[in-house]
Every structure is written in structure tokens, then in C-alpha cells.
């Protein structure tokens, strides 16, 4: 056992600090997945991996960034494996869709939600972490494993691309009721406030 492993295994604060990060991990997972149930599963898997790998954690480094990197890597691993999943049954989906008439502001919020989904993963992730999650560019760079300049570039491109997508209306409607967009965005914003 290495000295780092002895130190981390002997450190009672590690477990407490890891538990304190659970709401932050759930919020970050939700920003990546967009689905609360999938996000909870992702956060739980990442938490289990972090615990299992606790001996590789370097004392004195950013535990939040370390766990977020594990979560992010888990997300992309799951995404690469998702091609094996069964496709959506269109007939079942059509029976479950519900049409709602909503106020204009609910439609606009739903447009933003759907336009965000059109951004490349790296841009969306950087924009959410910096813009809504309250992470600094440096923290985001550490989590994403890229240079600070790369994060700044991704956020800048994400903002410009999001604006262009919204102006063109160039996004695919996902069929979710627009009336739910307000609640979904407010819940996501609240989860980022918890994570900050």
C-alpha cells in the first residue's frame, strides 16, 4: 500500500467530503443526461467508482473536480455503449405524447431547452458548468481535462451557436410538452445553485 493510499484510507474526512458532493454530482449528472432517473443512476455509478478508487485520490487536490471527472468519464462510457440499446417504439411513444397549449413564455423556454440539446456535448457541458453551474473556467478545465483557453473557446462558441440555433429555429422538437419546460429549467437551475 502506498503512502497516499494509507493517508487517504486513514483520512476520515474523505468519506464526509465525498458524501457532501452527492448533490453536486447529481446536478452535474442531470445537466449531462437531461433525464432525472438516468442522472441519478449516473451519479450513483460515479460515486461507487470514486469510493472504489479512493486510494488513487491525491490528497490536497480538488475532490470535486476528481469526482466530476469520474462522472463525466462514466457518462461518455455509457454513451458509447448506448448504441446497443433498443430503439424507441414509435407506436408506444405516439400513444404517450400529450399535447398542451401553453403561454408564449413556456414555449420560448422549451425552445431554449431544445436548442441546448442541439449543441455538441463539449460545448453544452462547458456552457452549463460555467454559465449555470457557477464553476470557474479553471475548475471546468480541470473537470474536462482540457486547457482553460479551450473551455473559454467552447463557452464562447456555445453561446454563439445557441443564439444562432434559436434565431433560425433550427432544432428538432422532441415531443415533450412545452408546459413542462419551465419546471424542467427551474429544477435544473436550482440543481446548479446547489452544486455551486
MARNU-182285 format. One record per residue: residue in one letter; residue number from 1; x, z, y of N, C-alpha, C in turn. Coordinates in steps of 0.1 Angstrom, whole numbers, plus 2048, in hexadecimal, padded with zeros to 3 digits. Layout:
<nodes>
- A; NUM; X; Z; Y; X; Z; Y; X; Z; Y
...
</nodes>
This chain:
<nodes>
- X; 1; 808; 800; 7F4; 800; 800; 800; 809; 800; 80C
- X; 2; 806; 7F7; 816; 80E; 7F6; 822; 80B; 802; 82C
- X; 3; 814; 803; 835; 811; 80E; 83F; 805; 80B; 847
- X; 4; 802; 7FF; 84A; 7F6; 7FB; 851; 7EA; 7FF; 849
- X; 5; 7EB; 7FC; 83C; 7DF; 7FF; 833; 7DD; 80E; 832
- X; 6; 7E8; 816; 832; 7E7; 824; 831; 7E1; 829; 83E
- X; 7; 7E5; 824; 84A; 7E0; 828; 857; 7D1; 825; 858
- X; 8; 7CD; 819; 854; 7BF; 815; 856; 7B6; 81D; 84C
- X; 9; 7BB; 81F; 840; 7B3; 826; 836; 7B2; 834; 83A
- X; 10; 7BC; 83A; 841; 7BB; 848; 845; 7B4; 84A; 852
- X; 11; 7B1; 83F; 859; 7AB; 840; 866; 79C; 842; 865
- X; 12; 797; 84E; 868; 788; 850; 866; 780; 848; 871
- X; 13; 787; 845; 87C; 780; 83E; 886; 77C; 82F; 883
- X; 14; 784; 829; 879; 781; 81B; 876; 773; 81A; 871
- X; 15; 76E; 822; 868; 760; 821; 863; 756; 823; 86E
- X; 16; 759; 82D; 877; 74F; 82F; 882; 74F; 823; 88C
- X; 17; 75B; 81E; 88F; 75C; 812; 898; 756; 806; 892
- X; 18; 758; 804; 885; 752; 7F9; 87E; 742; 7FA; 87E
- X; 19; 73D; 805; 87C; 72F; 807; 87C; 729; 805; 88A
- X; 20; 731; 809; 894; 72C; 807; 8A2; 72C; 7F9; 8A6
- X; 21; 733; 7F0; 89F; 733; 7E2; 8A2; 727; 7DA; 89B
- X; 22; 720; 7E1; 893; 715; 7DA; 88B; 70B; 7D3; 895
- X; 23; 706; 7DA; 8A0; 6FD; 7D2; 8A9; 703; 7C6; 8AF
- X; 24; 710; 7C7; 8B2; 717; 7BC; 8B8; 719; 7B0; 8AE
- X; 25; 71C; 7B4; 8A2; 71D; 7AA; 897; 710; 7A3; 895
- X; 26; 705; 7AB; 895; 6F8; 7A5; 893; 6F4; 79B; 89E
- X; 27; 6F7; 79F; 8AB; 6F4; 797; 8B6; 6FC; 78A; 8B6
- X; 28; 709; 78B; 8B2; 711; 77F; 8B1; 70D; 776; 8A6
- X; 29; 709; 77C; 89B; 704; 774; 88F; 6F7; 76D; 893
- X; 30; 6EF; 774; 89B; 6E2; 76D; 89F; 6E5; 762; 8A8
- X; 31; 6EF; 763; 8B1; 6F2; 758; 8BA; 6F7; 74C; 8B2
- X; 32; 6FE; 74E; 8A7; 703; 743; 89F; 6F8; 73D; 896
- X; 33; 6EF; 745; 890; 6E5; 741; 886; 6D8; 73C; 88D
- X; 34; 6D4; 744; 897; 6C7; 741; 89D; 6BB; 746; 895
- X; 35; 6BE; 74B; 889; 6B4; 750; 880; 6B7; 75F; 87D
- X; 36; 6AE; 768; 881; 6B1; 776; 880; 6B4; 77B; 871
- X; 37; 6AD; 775; 868; 6AF; 779; 85A; 6BD; 775; 855
- X; 38; 6C0; 768; 858; 6CD; 763; 855; 6D8; 76A; 85C
- X; 39; 6D6; 76E; 868; 6E0; 775; 870; 6E3; 783; 86A
- X; 40; 6D8; 78A; 866; 6DA; 797; 860; 6E2; 795; 853
- X; 41; 6DF; 78B; 84B; 6E7; 789; 83F; 6F6; 786; 842
- X; 42; 6F8; 77D; 84C; 705; 77A; 850; 70D; 786; 855
- X; 43; 707; 78E; 85E; 70D; 79A; 863; 710; 7A4; 857
- X; 44; 707; 7A5; 84E; 70A; 7AE; 843; 715; 7A9; 83A
- X; 45; 716; 79C; 837; 721; 797; 830; 72E; 799; 837
- X; 46; 72E; 796; 844; 73A; 798; 84C; 73F; 7A7; 84C
- X; 47; 735; 7B0; 84D; 738; 7BE; 84D; 73E; 7C2; 840
- X; 48; 739; 7BD; 835; 73F; 7C0; 828; 74D; 7BB; 827
- X; 49; 74F; 7AF; 82C; 75D; 7A9; 82B; 766; 7B1; 834
- X; 50; 762; 7B5; 840; 76A; 7BD; 848; 76E; 7CA; 842
- X; 51; 764; 7D1; 83B; 767; 7DD; 834; 771; 7DB; 829
- X; 52; 76F; 7D0; 821; 777; 7CD; 816; 786; 7CA; 81B
- X; 53; 787; 7C4; 826; 794; 7C0; 82C; 79A; 7CA; 835
- X; 54; 794; 7D6; 836; 799; 7E0; 840; 7A8; 7E3; 840
- X; 55; 7AE; 7E1; 834; 7BC; 7E4; 833; 7C4; 7D9; 83A
- X; 56; 7BE; 7CD; 83D; 7C6; 7C3; 844; 7C4; 7C4; 853
- X; 57; 7BB; 7CD; 858; 7B9; 7CE; 866; 7C6; 7D5; 86C
- X; 58; 7CA; 7CF; 877; 7D6; 7D5; 87E; 7D2; 7DF; 888
- X; 59; 7D6; 7EB; 887; 7D2; 7F6; 890; 7D7; 7F2; 89E
- X; 60; 7CF; 7F5; 8A8; 7D2; 7F2; 8B6; 7CD; 7E5; 8BB
- X; 61; 7C8; 7DD; 8B1; 7C3; 7D0; 8B6; 7B3; 7D1; 8B8
- X; 62; 7AD; 7C7; 8BD; 79F; 7C7; 8C0; 797; 7C6; 8B3
- X; 63; 790; 7D1; 8B0; 788; 7D1; 8A4; 77C; 7C8; 8A5
- X; 64; 776; 7C7; 8B1; 76B; 7BF; 8B3; 76E; 7B0; 8B1
- X; 65; 779; 7AC; 8B7; 77E; 79E; 8B5; 781; 79B; 8A6
- X; 66; 787; 7A5; 89F; 78A; 7A3; 891; 77E; 7A1; 889
- X; 67; 773; 7AA; 88B; 767; 7A8; 883; 75F; 79C; 887
- X; 68; 760; 798; 894; 759; 78C; 898; 760; 77F; 892
- X; 69; 76D; 780; 890; 774; 775; 88A; 76F; 774; 87B
- X; 70; 76E; 77F; 874; 769; 77F; 866; 75B; 779; 866
- X; 71; 752; 77E; 86F; 744; 779; 86F; 744; 76A; 872
- X; 72; 74C; 765; 87C; 74C; 757; 87F; 751; 74F; 873
- X; 73; 75B; 753; 86D; 761; 74C; 861; 756; 74C; 856
- X; 74; 74F; 757; 854; 744; 757; 84A; 739; 74D; 84D
- X; 75; 736; 74D; 85A; 72B; 743; 85E; 72F; 735; 85B
- X; 76; 73C; 731; 85E; 740; 723; 85C; 742; 721; 84D
- X; 77; 746; 72B; 845; 747; 729; 836; 739; 727; 831
- X; 78; 72F; 72F; 835; 721; 72D; 831; 71C; 71F; 835
- X; 79; 71F; 71B; 840; 71A; 70E; 845; 720; 703; 83D
- X; 80; 72D; 704; 839; 733; 6F9; 831; 72C; 6F9; 823
- X; 81; 728; 704; 81E; 721; 704; 811; 713; 701; 812
- X; 82; 70D; 700; 81E; 6FE; 6FE; 81F; 6FA; 6F0; 81B
- X; 83; 703; 6E7; 819; 6FE; 6DA; 815; 6F9; 6DA; 807
- X; 84; 6FC; 6E5; 7FF; 6F6; 6E7; 7F2; 6E8; 6EC; 7F2
- X; 85; 6E3; 6F0; 7FE; 6D6; 6F6; 7FF; 6CB; 6EB; 7FC
- X; 86; 6C0; 6F0; 7F8; 6B4; 6E6; 7F6; 6AF; 6E2; 804
- X; 87; 6AB; 6D6; 805; 6A6; 6D1; 812; 698; 6D7; 815
- X; 88; 694; 6D7; 821; 687; 6DC; 825; 67C; 6D4; 81F
- X; 89; 672; 6DA; 819; 666; 6D3; 814; 65D; 6D0; 820
- X; 90; 65D; 6C3; 824; 655; 6BE; 82F; 646; 6C2; 82F
- X; 91; 640; 6C1; 823; 632; 6C4; 822; 62F; 6D3; 825
- X; 92; 638; 6DB; 820; 636; 6EA; 822; 638; 6ED; 831
- X; 93; 642; 6E6; 837; 645; 6E8; 845; 63A; 6E4; 84E
- X; 94; 634; 6D9; 84B; 628; 6D4; 853; 61C; 6DD; 852
- X; 95; 61A; 6E3; 847; 60F; 6ED; 845; 611; 6FA; 84D
- X; 96; 61E; 6FD; 84F; 621; 70A; 855; 623; 709; 864
- X; 97; 624; 6FD; 86A; 626; 6FB; 878; 619; 6FF; 87F
- X; 98; 61A; 706; 88A; 60F; 70A; 892; 611; 704; 8A1
- X; 99; 607; 6FE; 8A6; 608; 6F9; 8B4; 602; 703; 8BD
- X; 100; 60A; 705; 8C8; 606; 70F; 8D3; 606; 707; 8E0
- X; 101; 5FD; 70A; 8E8; 5FE; 706; 8F6; 603; 711; 8FE
- X; 102; 60D; 70F; 906; 614; 719; 90D; 616; 715; 91C
- X; 103; 61A; 71F; 924; 61D; 71D; 932; 62A; 714; 933
- X; 104; 62B; 70E; 93E; 637; 705; 941; 644; 70D; 93F
- X; 105; 645; 719; 943; 651; 721; 942; 655; 723; 933
- X; 106; 64B; 725; 92B; 64E; 726; 91C; 654; 719; 917
- X; 107; 64F; 70E; 91B; 654; 701; 917; 662; 6FF; 91B
- X; 108; 665; 703; 928; 672; 701; 92D; 67C; 70A; 925
- X; 109; 678; 716; 923; 681; 71F; 91B; 683; 719; 90D
- X; 110; 679; 713; 907; 67B; 70D; 8FA; 684; 701; 8FB
- X; 111; 683; 6FA; 905; 68C; 6EF; 907; 69B; 6F4; 908
- X; 112; 69D; 6FF; 90F; 6AB; 704; 90F; 6B0; 708; 902
- X; 113; 6A7; 70F; 8FA; 6AA; 714; 8ED; 6AE; 708; 8E4
- X; 114; 6A6; 6FD; 8E5; 6A9; 6F2; 8DC; 6B5; 6EA; 8E1
- X; 115; 6B7; 6E9; 8EE; 6C3; 6E2; 8F3; 6CF; 6EA; 8EF
- X; 116; 6CF; 6F7; 8EF; 6DB; 6FF; 8EB; 6DE; 6FB; 8DC
- X; 117; 6D4; 6F9; 8D4; 6D7; 6F5; 8C6; 6DD; 6E8; 8C5
- X; 118; 6DC; 6DF; 8CF; 6E2; 6D2; 8CE; 6F1; 6D2; 8D1
- X; 119; 6F6; 6DD; 8D7; 704; 6DD; 8DB; 70D; 6DE; 8CE
- X; 120; 719; 6D9; 8CE; 722; 6DB; 8C3; 724; 6EA; 8C1
- X; 121; 726; 6EE; 8B4; 727; 6FD; 8B1; 732; 704; 8BA
- X; 122; 73D; 6FD; 8BC; 748; 704; 8C3; 744; 706; 8D2
- X; 123; 73D; 6FD; 8D8; 739; 6FE; 8E5; 72E; 709; 8E7
- X; 124; 724; 708; 8DE; 719; 711; 8DE; 71E; 720; 8DC
- X; 125; 727; 721; 8D2; 72D; 72E; 8D0; 734; 734; 8DC
- X; 126; 73C; 72C; 8E2; 744; 730; 8EE; 73B; 733; 8F9
- X; 127; 731; 72B; 8FC; 727; 72D; 907; 71F; 73A; 905
- X; 128; 71A; 73C; 8F9; 713; 748; 8F6; 71B; 755; 8F7
- X; 129; 727; 754; 8F2; 730; 760; 8F2; 733; 764; 901
- X; 130; 737; 75A; 909; 73B; 75C; 917; 72F; 75E; 920
- X; 131; 725; 755; 91F; 71A; 755; 928; 710; 760; 925
- X; 132; 70C; 762; 919; 702; 76B; 915; 708; 778; 90F
- X; 133; 712; 777; 908; 718; 782; 901; 721; 78B; 909
- X; 134; 725; 787; 915; 72D; 78F; 91D; 73B; 790; 919
- X; 135; 740; 788; 910; 74E; 788; 90C; 756; 781; 917
- X; 136; 762; 786; 918; 76C; 780; 921; 771; 773; 91A
- X; 137; 777; 76A; 922; 77D; 75E; 91C; 788; 763; 912
- X; 138; 78F; 76D; 915; 79A; 771; 90C; 794; 777; 8FF
- X; 139; 78A; 77F; 900; 784; 784; 8F3; 77E; 779; 8EB
- X; 140; 777; 770; 8F2; 771; 764; 8EA; 77C; 75C; 8E4
- X; 141; 787; 75A; 8EB; 793; 752; 8E5; 798; 759; 8D9
- X; 142; 799; 766; 8D9; 79E; 76E; 8CE; 795; 76D; 8C2
- X; 143; 788; 76E; 8C4; 77E; 76D; 8B9; 77E; 75F; 8B3
- X; 144; 77F; 755; 8BC; 77E; 747; 8B7; 78B; 742; 8B2
- X; 145; 796; 749; 8B5; 7A3; 745; 8B0; 7A9; 739; 8B7
- X; 146; 7A6; 738; 8C4; 7AA; 72D; 8CD; 7B0; 732; 8D9
- X; 147; 7B6; 729; 8E1; 7BC; 72D; 8EE; 7B1; 730; 8F8
- X; 148; 7B4; 738; 902; 7AB; 73B; 90D; 7A6; 72E; 914
- X; 149; 7AF; 725; 917; 7AC; 719; 91D; 7A2; 711; 915
- X; 150; 7A3; 711; 908; 799; 70A; 8FF; 78B; 710; 901
- X; 151; 78B; 71D; 902; 77E; 724; 904; 778; 720; 911
- X; 152; 780; 720; 91B; 77B; 71C; 929; 776; 70E; 929
- X; 153; 77D; 705; 922; 779; 6F7; 921; 76C; 6F6; 919
- X; 154; 76B; 6FD; 90E; 75F; 6FC; 906; 753; 701; 90E
- X; 155; 754; 70C; 915; 749; 711; 91D; 745; 707; 928
- X; 156; 74F; 702; 92F; 74C; 6F8; 939; 745; 6EC; 934
- X; 157; 74A; 6E7; 929; 743; 6DB; 922; 735; 6DF; 91E
- X; 158; 734; 6EB; 918; 727; 6EF; 913; 71C; 6F0; 91F
- X; 159; 721; 6F5; 92A; 718; 6F6; 936; 714; 6E8; 93A
- X; 160; 71D; 6DF; 93B; 71B; 6D1; 940; 712; 6CA; 936
- X; 161; 715; 6CB; 929; 70D; 6C5; 91E; 6FF; 6CA; 91E
- X; 162; 6FE; 6D7; 91F; 6F0; 6DD; 91F; 6E8; 6D8; 92A
- X; 163; 6EE; 6D7; 936; 6E6; 6D2; 942; 6E2; 6C3; 93F
- X; 164; 6EC; 6BB; 93A; 6E9; 6AD; 937; 6DE; 6AC; 92D
- X; 165; 6DE; 6B4; 922; 6D4; 6B3; 918; 6C6; 6B6; 91D
- X; 166; 6C6; 6C1; 926; 6B9; 6C5; 92C; 6B4; 6BA; 935
- X; 167; 6BD; 6B4; 93D; 6B8; 6AA; 947; 6B3; 69D; 93F
- X; 168; 6BA; 69A; 934; 6B5; 68E; 92D; 6AA; 691; 923
- X; 169; 6A8; 69E; 920; 69E; 6A1; 916; 6A2; 69D; 908
- X; 170; 6AF; 69C; 907; 6B5; 696; 8FB; 6B8; 6A0; 8F0
- X; 171; 6AD; 6A6; 8EB; 6AE; 6AF; 8E0; 6A2; 6AE; 8D6
- X; 172; 6A4; 6B1; 8CA; 699; 6B0; 8C0; 691; 6BD; 8C0
- X; 173; 684; 6BB; 8C1; 67B; 6C6; 8C0; 67B; 6CB; 8B1
- X; 174; 67D; 6D9; 8B0; 67E; 6DE; 8A2; 670; 6E3; 89D
- X; 175; 666; 6E1; 8A4; 659; 6E5; 89F; 655; 6F3; 8A1
- X; 176; 65E; 6FC; 8A6; 65A; 70A; 8A8; 651; 70B; 8B4
- X; 177; 647; 713; 8B4; 63E; 714; 8BF; 646; 718; 8CC
- X; 178; 643; 711; 8D7; 64A; 713; 8E3; 647; 721; 8E9
- X; 179; 63B; 727; 8E5; 637; 734; 8EA; 640; 73F; 8E5
- X; 180; 648; 73C; 8DA; 651; 746; 8D4; 65F; 745; 8DB
- X; 181; 661; 73B; 8E3; 66E; 739; 8E9; 672; 745; 8F2
- X; 182; 669; 74A; 8FA; 66B; 755; 903; 670; 761; 8FC
- X; 183; 668; 765; 8F2; 66C; 770; 8EA; 679; 76F; 8E3
- X; 184; 67C; 763; 8DD; 689; 760; 8D6; 694; 761; 8E0
- X; 185; 693; 75B; 8EC; 69E; 75B; 8F5; 6A0; 76A; 8FB
- X; 186; 695; 771; 8FE; 697; 77E; 902; 69D; 787; 8F8
- X; 187; 699; 786; 8EC; 69F; 78E; 8E1; 6AE; 78A; 8DF
- X; 188; 6B2; 77D; 8E1; 6C0; 779; 8E0; 6C8; 77F; 8EB
- X; 189; 6C2; 77E; 8F7; 6C9; 784; 903; 6CB; 793; 902
- X; 190; 6C0; 79A; 8FC; 6C1; 7A8; 8FA; 6CC; 7AC; 8F0
- X; 191; 6CD; 7A3; 8E6; 6D7; 7A6; 8DC; 6E5; 7A4; 8E1
- X; 192; 6E7; 79B; 8EB; 6F4; 799; 8F1; 6F7; 7A5; 8FB
- X; 193; 6ED; 7AB; 901; 6EF; 7B6; 909; 6F4; 7C2; 901
- X; 194; 6EF; 7C3; 8F5; 6F3; 7CE; 8EB; 702; 7CB; 8E8
- X; 195; 705; 7BE; 8E5; 713; 7BB; 8E1; 71D; 7BC; 8EC
- X; 196; 719; 7BB; 8F8; 723; 7BC; 903; 729; 7C9; 905
</nodes>
